[in-house]
Amino acid sequence: MVCKYVDLSRTITPGIGELLGHPPTTVNEFQTHASHGRSNAHLSYSIHCGTHVDCPYHFFPAGNTVDEIPLDSFIGNGVLVDLQGKVEEGEGISIGKIMENSHICDLNDQQLAQSIILINTGWGAAYETEYYYHRNPYLAEDSAKFFAEKKVKAVGLDFPPDQRGGSTVHRILLGSNVLIIENLINLHLLRDRKFVVMALPIKIFRQSGGPARVVACLSGEDNEC
């Protein structure tokens, strides 16, 4: 079956991360076509900037690092929660609102355990502005606990998971080995579609996550690509 792919990843660009207090991203070309007959560059980049995957070691010293997690944990059946235009600045997104705007309630526990939940709010339009991390909607604690209890593979967002300065949602999800995929784009393109999510972070030795190319594979009447 031929699939259509939707890129859910932000482009890595110089400077991103500064608003978070991370070292700014730099890309320095040290070999050029003019001088070496080829191009090569040095990238300096915080692994928790841009589109990235958080792994348990991010908050738990005994948690799995990105290189230890099985590959199939990064790939799952996609479930879209479409909340664009339905959440306010600073709102904690409850599990009730999530249920009302998705088909999660139609899935059994086995299906949920094979799923990657993607939540679209439209807040990503504020990315790399001071508002993105200061006035953001966030996952309410009951939502995080639900996803942890159902053992979904991952939760992907176009907004920060926690309230400003908090880490409760990170700790609930990562403490249950539920991965977090942050800073997604193009989620509106997944409305009313069946899709598989592939969120593959760079395999970095003993690290708490990694930048990822996240892709949705749209298919016809089934999810197999």
KEVO-422236 format. One record per residue (C-alpha): x negated, y negated, z negated; residue number from 1. Coordinates in steps of 0.2 Angstrom, whole numbers. Each point is the difference from the previous one (the first is absolute). Layout:
+-------+-------+-------+-----+
:  east : north :    up :   i :
+-------+-------+-------+-----+
:     X :     Y :     Z : NUM :
...
+-------+-------+-------+-----+
REM end
This chain:
+-------+-------+-------+-----+
:  east : north :    up :   i :
+-------+-------+-------+-----+
:     0 :     0 :     0 :   1 :
:    -6 :   -17 :     5 :   2 :
:    -1 :   -12 :   -15 :   3 :
:     0 :   -19 :    -1 :   4 :
:   -12 :    -7 :   -13 :   5 :
:     3 :   -16 :   -10 :   6 :
:   -15 :    -8 :    -8 :   7 :
:     4 :    -5 :   -18 :   8 :
:   -18 :    -7 :    -4 :   9 :
:    -7 :   -17 :    -2 :  10 :
:   -15 :    -5 :    10 :  11 :
:   -16 :    -2 :   -11 :  12 :
:    -5 :   -18 :     3 :  13 :
:   -14 :   -11 :    -8 :  14 :
:     5 :    -8 :   -17 :  15 :
:    14 :    11 :    -5 :  16 :
:     0 :     4 :   -19 :  17 :
:    -6 :   -17 :    -6 :  18 :
:    18 :    -4 :    -7 :  19 :
:    -1 :    16 :   -11 :  20 :
:   -17 :    -4 :    -7 :  21 :
:    -9 :    13 :    10 :  22 :
:   -16 :    -3 :    10 :  23 :
:     5 :    -8 :    16 :  24 :
:     0 :    12 :    15 :  25 :
:   -15 :    -3 :    12 :  26 :
:    -4 :     8 :    17 :  27 :
:   -17 :    -4 :     6 :  28 :
:    -6 :     6 :    17 :  29 :
:   -18 :     5 :    -1 :  30 :
:    -2 :     8 :    17 :  31 :
:     7 :    -9 :    15 :  32 :
:     2 :     4 :    18 :  33 :
:   -12 :   -14 :     5 :  34 :
:   -14 :     5 :   -12 :  35 :
:     2 :    19 :    -2 :  36 :
:    11 :     6 :    14 :  37 :
:    14 :     5 :   -12 :  38 :
:    10 :    -7 :   -14 :  39 :
:     0 :     5 :   -18 :  40 :
:     5 :    -9 :   -16 :  41 :
:    -1 :     0 :   -19 :  42 :
:    17 :     0 :    -9 :  43 :
:     1 :    -6 :   -18 :  44 :
:    18 :     4 :    -7 :  45 :
:     9 :     3 :   -16 :  46 :
:     9 :    17 :     2 :  47 :
:    15 :    -7 :    -8 :  48 :
:     3 :   -14 :    12 :  49 :
:    10 :     1 :    16 :  50 :
:    10 :    16 :     4 :  51 :
:    -7 :    13 :   -12 :  52 :
:     4 :    15 :   -10 :  53 :
:    -1 :     0 :   -19 :  54 :
:    -5 :    17 :    -8 :  55 :
:     1 :     5 :   -18 :  56 :
:   -18 :    -4 :    -4 :  57 :
:     5 :   -18 :     3 :  58 :
:     8 :     0 :   -18 :  59 :
:    -5 :    16 :    -8 :  60 :
:   -19 :     5 :    -2 :  61 :
:     5 :    19 :     1 :  62 :
:    11 :    -3 :    15 :  63 :
:    -3 :     6 :    18 :  64 :
:   -11 :   -10 :    11 :  65 :
:     4 :    -3 :    18 :  66 :
:   -13 :    13 :     6 :  67 :
:     8 :    13 :   -11 :  68 :
:    18 :    -2 :     5 :  69 :
:     7 :    14 :    13 :  70 :
:     3 :    -7 :    17 :  71 :
:    18 :     5 :     0 :  72 :
:     3 :   -12 :   -14 :  73 :
:    -2 :   -15 :    12 :  74 :
:    12 :     7 :    13 :  75 :
:    19 :     2 :    -3 :  76 :
:    18 :    -2 :     6 :  77 :
:     4 :   -19 :     0 :  78 :
:    15 :    -7 :   -10 :  79 :
:     3 :   -18 :     3 :  80 :
:     8 :   -11 :   -13 :  81 :
:     6 :   -16 :     9 :  82 :
:     1 :   -15 :   -12 :  83 :
:    -4 :   -14 :    12 :  84 :
:    11 :   -15 :    -5 :  85 :
:     6 :    10 :   -15 :  86 :
:   -12 :    -5 :   -13 :  87 :
:    -5 :   -16 :    -9 :  88 :
:   -17 :    -7 :    -5 :  89 :
:    -6 :     8 :   -16 :  90 :
:    14 :    13 :     0 :  91 :
:    -3 :    18 :    -7 :  92 :
:     6 :    12 :    13 :  93 :
:    11 :    12 :   -10 :  94 :
:     3 :    18 :     5 :  95 :
:    18 :    -4 :     2 :  96 :
:    -4 :   -13 :    14 :  97 :
:   -12 :    13 :     8 :  98 :
:    14 :    13 :     1 :  99 :
:    12 :   -12 :     7 : 100 :
:   -11 :    -4 :    14 : 101 :
:    -7 :    17 :     5 : 102 :
:     5 :    18 :     2 : 103 :
:   -11 :     6 :   -14 : 104 :
:    16 :     6 :    -9 : 105 :
:     3 :    12 :    14 : 106 :
:   -17 :     9 :    -3 : 107 :
:    -3 :    14 :   -12 : 108 :
:   -16 :     1 :   -11 : 109 :
:    -9 :    11 :    13 : 110 :
:     3 :   -12 :    14 : 111 :
:    -5 :   -15 :   -11 : 112 :
:   -16 :     9 :    -5 : 113 :
:    -5 :     0 :    18 : 114 :
:     4 :   -18 :     3 : 115 :
:    -9 :   -17 :     1 : 116 :
:    12 :   -14 :    -5 : 117 :
:    -2 :   -17 :     9 : 118 :
:     8 :   -15 :    -7 : 119 :
:     3 :   -15 :    11 : 120 :
:     4 :   -17 :    -7 : 121 :
:    -8 :   -12 :    12 : 122 :
:   -11 :    -7 :   -14 : 123 :
:   -15 :     4 :    11 : 124 :
:     3 :   -16 :     9 : 125 :
:    -8 :    -8 :   -15 : 126 :
:   -16 :    10 :     1 : 127 :
:   -16 :    -9 :    -3 : 128 :
:     9 :   -15 :    -8 : 129 :
:     1 :    -4 :   -19 : 130 :
:    18 :     5 :     0 : 131 :
:    -3 :    18 :     5 : 132 :
:    -7 :     5 :   -18 : 133 :
:     9 :   -13 :   -10 : 134 :
:    18 :     0 :     5 : 135 :
:     2 :    17 :     7 : 136 :
:    14 :    13 :    -2 : 137 :
:    -7 :    16 :    -8 : 138 :
:     5 :    17 :    -5 : 139 :
:    11 :     1 :   -15 : 140 :
:    -6 :    13 :   -13 : 141 :
:    15 :    12 :     3 : 142 :
:    -4 :     1 :    19 : 143 :
:   -18 :     4 :    -4 : 144 :
:     5 :    14 :   -13 : 145 :
:    13 :     7 :    13 : 146 :
:   -14 :     2 :    13 : 147 :
:   -12 :     7 :   -12 : 148 :
:    13 :    13 :    -7 : 149 :
:     5 :     5 :    18 : 150 :
:   -19 :     2 :     4 : 151 :
:     1 :    -9 :    17 : 152 :
:   -16 :     0 :     9 : 153 :
:    -2 :   -19 :     1 : 154 :
:     9 :   -17 :    -1 : 155 :
:    -5 :   -13 :    13 : 156 :
:     5 :   -18 :    -2 : 157 :
:    -1 :   -17 :     9 : 158 :
:    -2 :    -9 :   -17 : 159 :
:   -10 :     3 :   -16 : 160 :
:     6 :    14 :   -11 : 161 :
:    -1 :    -9 :   -16 : 162 :
:     5 :   -17 :    -8 : 163 :
:   -14 :   -12 :     0 : 164 :
:   -13 :     6 :   -12 : 165 :
:     8 :    16 :    -4 : 166 :
:    -5 :    18 :     4 : 167 :
:    15 :    10 :    -7 : 168 :
:     6 :     6 :    18 : 169 :
:   -18 :     5 :     5 : 170 :
:    -2 :    10 :   -16 : 171 :
:    17 :     9 :     1 : 172 :
:    -3 :     5 :    18 : 173 :
:   -18 :     4 :     0 : 174 :
:     1 :     9 :   -16 : 175 :
:    12 :    12 :     8 : 176 :
:   -11 :     2 :    16 : 177 :
:    11 :   -11 :    11 : 178 :
:   -11 :   -10 :    11 : 179 :
:     4 :   -18 :     4 : 180 :
:    -2 :    -8 :    17 : 181 :
:    -1 :   -19 :    -1 : 182 :
:     1 :   -14 :    12 : 183 :
:    10 :     8 :    14 : 184 :
:     7 :    -9 :    16 : 185 :
:    13 :     4 :    13 : 186 :
:    12 :    10 :   -11 : 187 :
:    15 :    -8 :     8 : 188 :
:    -4 :    10 :    16 : 189 :
:     4 :    16 :    -9 : 190 :
:    18 :    -4 :    -3 : 191 :
:    12 :    14 :     4 : 192 :
:   -14 :    11 :     6 : 193 :
:    -7 :    17 :    -5 : 194 :
:   -19 :    -1 :    -3 : 195 :
:   -15 :     8 :    -7 : 196 :
:   -13 :   -11 :   -10 : 197 :
:   -18 :     2 :     1 : 198 :
:   -10 :   -10 :   -12 : 199 :
:   -18 :     5 :     2 : 200 :
:   -13 :   -10 :   -11 : 201 :
:   -18 :     0 :     3 : 202 :
:    -8 :    15 :    -9 : 203 :
:   -12 :    -9 :   -12 : 204 :
:    -9 :    10 :   -13 : 205 :
:     7 :    -1 :   -18 : 206 :
:    10 :   -16 :     3 : 207 :
:    18 :    -6 :    -5 : 208 :
:     7 :    -2 :    17 : 209 :
:    -4 :    -6 :    17 : 210 :
:     5 :   -11 :    14 : 211 :
:    12 :    10 :    11 : 212 :
:     7 :     0 :    18 : 213 :
:    18 :     4 :    -4 : 214 :
:    11 :     6 :    15 : 215 :
:    18 :     6 :     1 : 216 :
:     3 :    13 :    13 : 217 :
:    18 :    -2 :     7 : 218 :
:     8 :    15 :     8 : 219 :
:    16 :     5 :     8 : 220 :
:    13 :    11 :   -10 : 221 :
:   -13 :     7 :   -12 : 222 :
:   -16 :    -6 :    -8 : 223 :
:   -13 :    11 :     7 : 224 :
:   -14 :    -8 :    10 : 225 :
+-------+-------+-------+-----+
REM end
